Amino acid sequence: MSEPIDEAQVRAATQRAVDATATAYATDAHIDVEDTLRREMAQAGLALDDDAWVREVAHAVRSGYPVSFAEEEPTTPGSLGGDNGGA
């Protein structure tokens, strides 16, 4: 029987893998971001079988967008999940 998954630990490990990938890309823009992300995730012991997720995160890294797996819910107007400020 396997141990239960601690989602906070998975989020933290995912964040470290994404941060390491972003740092590597900032140092050398010629790296393959998707391959680097997959390698970092594997080194963290995280199984990764969602190609769309990898492409999305890699695109955000290459675009310079912050990628965060924080647990808190967005609540500011216009953010995902919060009041979008519409009339």
N, C-alpha and C positions, 0 to 999 in steps of 0.2 A: 504494500500500500504506500502510495507516495504522500509526501507532506503537503498540506494545503498551501496554495500560492498566496504569498503576501503581496497584494497589489501595490502597496507603497514601495516595497523593495524592487518590484518589476519596473515601476515608474522611475525610480531613482536610477536603476541600471540603464534603462532606456535613455534617460536624460544624459547620463555620463557618456554613453555611446554616441549620441547625437552631438554632444559638445565636443568630443574628441574628433569626430568627423569634421565639424565646422572649423575647429582649430587647424586640422590638417589641410583643409581647403584654403583657409586664410593664409597659410604658409606656402602652399603650392597649388595654384589654381589649375594645374594640369592633371591633378589626380582624378580618378574615376570615383566620384562622390558616392554613387550607388554601391559599388564594390567595397569601398572603404566603410560605409555604413553597415553593410552586411557583415564584414569582417569584425568590426567593433561589437556588433550585436552578438555574434557567435562567441567572441572572446568573453563576453559578459554572461555567456551561458543561456542566451535567449534565442529560442527558435523563431525563425522569421520566414513566413511563407506567404506574405501579402505583398505581391509585387507593386500594386497600386500605392500602398502605404510607403514603400521604399521610394518610388518615383516622386510622390508628393513631398516627403521629407527632404529628399535630395534636391528637389527644385527649390524648396524654401531655403536650404543651406546655400545653394548657388546664388540665390537672389538676395541673400543677406538678411532674410527675415528671421526673427527670433523664433525658435521652436521650443515650446515649453510643455512639459507634461505635469505641471503643477496640479495639485488636487483641488485647489479652491475654484469655486464657480465664478465665472465672470459676471459682474453686476453693473458695470458702467454702461451708460447709454451708448448704444451702437455696437456693443460687443456681443459676441455669440452667447445666447442664453439669457441675456439681460433685456431690459426694456430697450427697444431699438430707437426710442426717442421720437417715434412717428406720431402723427396727430390722430 
